[in-house]
Amino acid sequence: MEWSTIHTHQPRNTTPTLVARWNPPEQGWLKANSDGALAKAHNRGGGGVVLRDHEGAYRGGACYVFRDVSHPEMAELLACREAVQLAIQTGAPKVHVEVDSIAVAAMVNERAKNLSLAGPIVEEIKLLGRTLEGFKVSWIRRTGNKGAHLLAKEGISRNNSSFWPNDPLVVFFM
């Protein structure tokens, strides 16, 4: 081989990676990012929720243990339900839930009654949403949902669910 063949810069054929960033909700809204995760070997799941206001200020977070959960979509739905419940407990009148599952966002936004096996959870989320002045669920890429993802993984490793009124990352490093 010739020296120029080896040492000449060859352009790489790469595709750009789309990275989502977290964006604050509209003024007067609370954003609840949620995520579900699984430990299939142990037949359990975990959920993570991070609450932030329109200025991006942390308003609470939690990790949840979901026993006997073996399907990713169910872990995502259970985490979504916990996110809405936690937001309601904080007294938020308007809640914007972000999930990193397109299927979960679609199910919760569907007007028709969900008759699938997951239907009771989906319908409970919708019912909780109707108790609020404003409620919406949208999809975000996992890169914009990192905090909730980390807490979901934490939920898998714990025996009990936990709530942190202060930033959980401070708790983890103490």
N, C-alpha and C positions, 0 to 999 in steps of 0.2 A: 504494500500500500504506500501511496505517496504521502509525504508530510502534509501537504496542503489538504488532502482529503480528510485526514484525521483532525487537523487543527483549525480548519475553517469553520466558522460559526454556522451551524445549520439551524434555521428557524424551527421552533417546535410547533407542532400542531396541537394547540391546547384550546380548550373551550373555556370561555369565561365562567367563573363561578358567581352565582347570584348570592349575595349576602344580604340578609334582611337585618335591619336595625330596629330596636324597640323604639316606638314613638309614643309620646304621651297621649292620653285620651283628650277629648274636648273638655273645656272648662266645665266644672260641675259634675263630671263623670269620674268614676273610679275604674281603673283598668285592672282586670284580674287575669293574669297569665296562668294557664294551667297546662299540666302535662301528666301523662300516665306512663308507667314503665313496668316491665315484667322481669321476674326471675323465674323462668320456666322450670328450672331444675327444682325449685322449691314450691312451685304452684302458688305463687303469691305475686301481687303487684304492689306498686307504690304510686302515690300521686303527689304532685307538687303544685303549690299555688303561691304566686307573688302578687301583692296588691300595691299599686302605685296611683298617685293622684295626677291631676293635669300638669303639675309642675315637675313630675317625675319623682316626687318624694315617696320613699318607702312607707307604706301604711300597714304592713303586716305580711306574714308569709307562714306557710305550713307545709309539713310533709305528712302523708297519710299512708297507713298500711292497709292493703286490700288483700285479705286472706282468701284463698281458693279462687283466685282469678287467673285464668290461663290464656285469655284472649286480649291482644293489644287494644282493640277497639273498646272493650269493656273497661279496661284500665283508664283509657282516655275519657270515656264518658263519666266514670266515677269521679275522676279528678275534676272534670268540668262541673259536675254537680256540687262537689265540695267547694269549688271556687265561688259559685253563686251563693251558697249558704254562708261562706265566710264573709263575703262582701255584704250580704244582708245583715249579718251580725254586727258589722262595723257601723251600720246605719246609713250606708250609701244609698241615695235615692235613684241613681242612674249607674248602671254597671255595663261595661264593655268587656266581655270575656274574649280572650285570644287563645286559640288552641292550635297545635301544630299537626292536627289531623284534619285533612280535607273532608273525610267522611263524617266525622263528628260535627263539624261546622255545618255541613249540608243537612244532616239529620235534625239538628236543633233548629235550623232555619226553615225547615219544611213545614208548611202550614197543615198538611194532612196528618192525621194521627198515625204514629209509628206503630205498626203491628208486628214488628220483628221481635226476636227474643230480647233485644235491648230496649224495646219499646217502653216498658215501664220507667226506666231511667231517663230516657229521652223526654217522655211526657212530664216527668217530675221536674226536669230542668226547665221546660217550657212553662210549667205552672209557677215555679219559683220566679221566673222572669216576669210573669204577668203581675206579680205583687209589687213590682218596682215602677217608678215613674218612667224610666227608660231602660231598655235592655237590648243588647245586641251581642251576637257571637260572630267572630270572624276568624279566618285562618291566617296564620303567620308561619313562615319558614322556621325550622328549628333554630337557626342561627339568631333569630330574634326572640327566642323563647328559652334562652340558656338558664336563667335563674330557676324557672319552674322545672326544667329538665333535671338540674342538679338536685333540687329538693325531691323530685320523684324518685331518683336513684337513692337518695337518703332514706326515703320511706320504705324501700325494699329491704334495707339493711337494719331497720329498727323493729322493735317489738310493739311499740306504741306510736300513735300519731302525735305530732308535736306542733305547737304554734309559737311563732316568735314575733312579738310586737315590735322588737328591734331587729335590725338587719341580721339575718341568720348567718351570714358569712363571718360576722364578728363572733358569734357564738361558736362556730366550728373551729375557729383559730384560737380560742381562749384555753 
